[in-house]
Amino acid sequence: MSKLSRRTLFQGALAAGGALAFAGQADAAPLVRSGRPALTHGLQSGDVTDSTATIWTRADRASRMLVEVSTDADFRRARRVPGALLLPDSDFTGKTVLSGLPEGADIHYRVTPVGLDDDTLTGEPLVGRLRTVPRRARDVSFLWSGDLGGQGFGIDTSRGGYRIFKAMRALNPDFYICNGDNIYADDPIEASVTLPDGSLWRNLVTEEKSKVAETLAEYRGNYKYNLLDENLRAFYAEVAQIQQWDDHETHNNWYPGEVLDDPNYTEKRVDVLKYRARQAFHEYVPMNPAYDKENRIYRVQRHGPLLDVFVLDMRWYRDANSTDKQTANDGGILGTEQAEWLKRELKKSTATWKIISNDMPLCEVVVDGSNFEAVSQGDNGAPLGRELQIAEILRYLKHNGIKNVVWLTTDVHYTAAHYFDPDKAAFQDFDPFWQFTTGPLHAGSFPPDAVDTTFGAQQVFVKAPSYANASPATEFQFFGQISISAQSRELTVNLRDNSGASLWSKVLEPRR
């Protein structure tokens, strides 16, 4: 069976309003029969546009997704779409792209697993919701963060599990950006962790999450582990995602061509591990399957006249981690092709605000042993190494009159706001801009890193613990919220903790 047929997409079914149904319709009570399929890890939606959305699920056996979609929560006027096959070669995961959706609307969807050879074998349905992109200016609100299940802190149900997602869900955002480190494939989960006060953090444990991930099954198991959490599943069922990755989806601080010096690994070639990690990522996140076929993560998601989101991949195409003192741009952190794509897409954008979701920070000095992991190396001087590529992009934005660019990042396990001021920079050929940092969602938190001033970064706000590896039992777990007013076109950022409380806020006026 071809790859295309295994990931069947029914792009035109909704637009046609098709009267598509299986015997034993999904809005009837499921038949209680042995051998019926079951959905095992909830629902997700992602890469939503003004008329399309990608719906994800996973079953316990070979089956097909039957998707019903409606603007009514009671599904009285639902349309049915026979969707993707859920087969062993994708670990029984599948995605169906819905098309013909009304713009700027709350869309309810219901997924039922149906037997391949007997369409009367139906499992219990699951229900989700998403919000399509408006074509006219309308208030926009979205969240971003990253770093989930790191430093040995998994799901402790007695402490509320991944409780930050409950606070995020309460804000009812239009969508959510996972800025990277959606899993910690290199960080096993043990039954308990002793906290500084002597109490125990008690984790749920699974076999696949009990060692570092090396096989495809182990990488898949990291995603399945996170989806055991009730708060996470409830959030994913109601909020569409834009997914991105960083290093921990594969291995800490990895770069192409690296050979690991890590005794926990039998397979030490990153160029073997990264393909397994990438396959699991594409199988388990609700990214449009068109990007799966291209093995791409970087893309632009357009959200009406107010907002475009540029999703970067600062991992797959990077040069090797080094002292970062090169005097010529040899591909930098984005690679040449992605950097040129970013400039082209930014120039094409007609949206008021251009959000760049960069999984690695621009100014925080992130070390990798005696080398450097992110963009800056902390010498505060003229651009060198990966800074050369960022300088080129910043210069391009200024010289082409591209305004209202805001950078969002995670990675460093604290929350902060940085203002980049050319008047205080070693490199000055750019317009001033902001970068906002937040995270982790649920992992150890750390003191802030040093700030490199090559691009004039000024740390305006920071909240971080004074000690390393503060647990999710503390207040040092963070996410960010961006809101854009349709009337004033002002952008407001709120940096929030895991209770949902705003720690710091800033209003940015658009430059016209």
Secondary structure, DSSP 8 states (H G I E B T S, - for coil): --HHHHT---TTHHHHT-B---SS-TTS-----TT---EEEEEEEES--SS-EEEEEEESSSEEEEEEEESSTT-TT-EEEEEEEE-GGGTTEEEEEE-S--TT-EEEEEEEEEESS-TT-B---EEEEEE---SS---EEEEEE--BS-TT----GGGTSSTHHHHHHHT--SEEEE-S-SS-TTS---SEEE-TTS-EEE----STTSS---SHHHHHHHHHHHTT-HHHHHHHHHSEEEE---STTTSTT--TT-B---TT-S--BHHHHHHHHHHHHHHHS---HHHHHHT---EEEEEGGGEEEEE--SSTT----B----SS-SSTTT-HHHHHHHHHHHHH--SSEEEEE-SS-SSB--EETTEESSS--S--SS--TTHHHHHHHHHHHHHTT---EEEEE--SSSEEEEEE-GGG-SS--S--EEEEE---SBS-B-----B--TT-EEEEEEE--SSS-B-TTSS--EEEEEEE-TTT--EEEEEEETT--EEEEEEE----
